[in-house]
Amino acid sequence: MRVSTFAALLLLAASPLSAKPAVVNKAIAAAVASPDRSADNVKLDESRKPAEVLQFLGLRPGMRVADPFGGNFYWAEITGRVVGPTGHVTIWQPNQFYTQKTYDTYQLVQSKQPNVWLRKSPMEAPDLPAGKYDFMLINMDYHDVYWESAKRGIPRMDPDAWLKTIYAAMKPGGTVGIIDHVANPGDTRATVEKLHRIDPETVKADFKRAGFQLVATSDMLRNPADDHSLLVFDPAIRGKTDRFVFKFRKPR
């Protein structure tokens, strides 16, 4: 029985998928609990589980972090405190979603957290320097690479070309976390246009083609009560959507 038990434990340890986060480390716990965080952002913690997500993805002090679509500063308020003075957080906000409020909020955040910086460029051309980042989190926004909107000035994009920039931005061994709203299988662009959801298998395939390795998944944000039929902004499901969490790594 001892040999069988030991063998089973080895198999579990070797499996890269369906990993469960360990006890949250002190740096992450302290950052989430900071009294200086925006009250509006703190309200989102219950549905986003930031401490558990960042522990699962492996954020550590000293890392250089990229925060695409991070113009609400939700993650930067936390990750900037985790990485500390030897680390750095770069928010990239698409021009199409950059407003005076974005800039004003950035000024406030940066006055408290000087290791947080903001870059902006067209959504179809992310301004993220090559080989710079240890960690990236794209939270509920990757599906928008399949979205186009004349009203917003967002052209039809090629996800493969877009991901080339993301891949190049990461250091060898760097981690990219993807959280998004689950969609049922179907035409990806049509589903994104209608529901702002994406099939998890589409994300896996996109990142594999880009060269990333899927090293772990988590069910921590899954919601079986969501049947994937509603627009994510529908009041009946907003903030409670079924979400997947993927951990990708750029090979060394």
N, C-alpha and C positions, 0 to 999 in steps of 0.2 A: 504493500500500500504506500510505503514511503517513497519508493522509486516512481510509482505511477503519479503520485501527487506532485513530486518534484518535476517530473517531465511535463505535466500539465501546466505548471507554473512557468516553465521555460517557454512553452508554446505561446502562452499569453503574453509574456514579456517580449517575445519576438514579433508579435503581430503589430503592424504599424497603424492599423485602422481601428475605428470604434474605441479610441483611447479615452480614458476618463481622467480629468484633471486632478492633480494632487492637491493637498491642502494649500490654500492661497498663501503666497509668501508675503512677508511683512511690507515690502515696498509697494506691492500692488494694493494690499488692503489699506494702507495708509493713504495712498493716492485717491482711492475711491471714497474714503471717508473724509477727505479734506473739506473744511468748512468754506474754503474759497471757491469751490465749484459753483457754477451757475445753478440757481434753484430750478430753472426750467429743465436743465440737463439732468439734474439729480432725479427728477420725476420719471425719467426714462429708464432708470436703473433696474426697476423691477422686471421689465420686459426684456432688457438687453443683457442683464447679468454680466456687467463689465469685468468684475473681479475673476469670475470663473472663466470667461472667454480669454482674457489676457494670460491667465495662468496656463490654460490649455495650449495656447499658441506659443508660450515660452518667452514673453517679454521680460527683459532683464535690464538692470541699471547699466548705463554706458552705451546702450544701443543707439544707432541712428535709424530713425523711424520715418517712413513715408505714410502720409494720411490722405489718400485721394478722396475727393469729394467731401473733405472735412470741414467745410465752411460753417457748420454750426458749432464747431469746437468741442463737441461732446467728447470725442476720444482724445483730442490733444490736451484737454484739461487734465486727463488722467495719465496718458502716456508720458507727457512732459515731466510730470512729477516722478513717475517710475524710473525713467532713464536718468534723471538727475542732471547735475551740472556737467558731467562728462559725456552725456548723451545729447541728442538733438532730435527735434521733431519738425518735419517739413509737411505742412498742409499744402496740398495742391487743389485749388478750386477752379473749375471750368469758368471761363469768361461768361458763359451763358447763365451762370448762377451767381455771379459775383455782383454784389450790390454795395451801396454805401454802408448798410448795416453790417455786412461782412467785414468791411475795413474797420469800422468803429469797434466792433467786437474784438477784432484782432488786436487793435491797439490796447484794449483793456486787458486781454489775456497776456499779451507780450510784456506788459508792464509788471505783471506778477510772475511770469514764466519766460525769462529772456532766452531760454533754449527752444522756444517755439517760433517758427518762421512760416511765412505764407508766400506761395508762388501761385501765379495764375497764367492761364493760356487757354486757347480754344479746347473744347472738350475732345475734339478729334485729334488733338496733338498735345498730349500731356507733357508738361515741362518738368521732367524728372531726370536729373543728370545720371549718366551711366555709372554703374559700379559703386554706388554710394550708400545703399541702404541694407541694414541687417534685417529689417522687419517692416512689413506693410500689412495694413488691414483695410480691406474694401468692404464696407458695411452697408448692405442692402442697396448697392449701387451698380454692381457689375452688370446687372440686366440692362442698364441704360445704354450699354455699348451697342445693343441691338435696337435701340429706340431712335426714331428720327422725328423731328418736330419743326415745321416751318415757323410756327409761332415763336419757339424758343431759339431758332437759328441753329438747330442741331441737324447736321447732314447725316445721310446714311453712312455708317461706318463699317469698316472691315474689322471684326473682332481679332482676327489673326494679326493684322498689322498693328492694332492697338496694343495687343499683348506683347509684341516684340519690344516695345518701349518699356513695359513693365518688367519683362525678363532682363533687359539690359540694365535697368536701374538697380537691380538687386546684386548684392555681393554674392560670390559663390558660397553656398550654404545658407543663404538668406531665406527667411520664412515669409510667405504671403498667406494671410488668413482671408477667407472669403465667407461672408455671411449673406444669405439672400433668401427671398421669399420663394417657397416651393411652388412650382407649377406642375401640372400634369403634362405628360409627353404630348407633343404636337408641334405645329409650326412656331418656331421660337420668336420670330419677329412679330407675328400676329398676336401671340400670347402676351408679349411684352407691351405691345401697343394697347391691348385691351385691359390687361390686368396688372401690369408691372411685376410680373413673376417670371421665374425661369426654371426650367427642368434641371435638377441637379446633374443629370447625366450630360447635359450640354456643357455645363461648366467644367466637369471632369475632362471631357473630350477637348475643349478649347485649351485648357492649361497643359494637357499632355502634349498637344501639337506644338505648343509654345516651348516645350522643353522642361516643364516643371514636373516634379514627382509628388504625387498625393501620398503624404506620410501619415495622416490621421484624420478621422472624422469624429464629430460629436453630435449627440442627440439632445444636448442641453437646452436648445431653443425650439425643439419640435413641439407641435400642438396637434394631436390627432383630431381635435374637434374642428379644425379648419379643413374643408373639403377642396380647397384650391379653386373655387369657382368665383370668388368675389375679388373685385378690385382691392388692392391693398389699402387704399384710402377710404374704403367703405367703413362708416362708423361701426358697423356690426363686427368688423374684424381688425380694424386699425390698431396697431400696437400688440396684437395677439396672433399674428400670422404664424403659420407653420414655417420654420426656418431651418436651413441646414448650415452647418459650420464645417468648413474644410480647411485643412492645414497643408499647404503646398510648400515645397522646398526647391530652391535652385541647386542643382547638383554642384559639388565642389570640383 
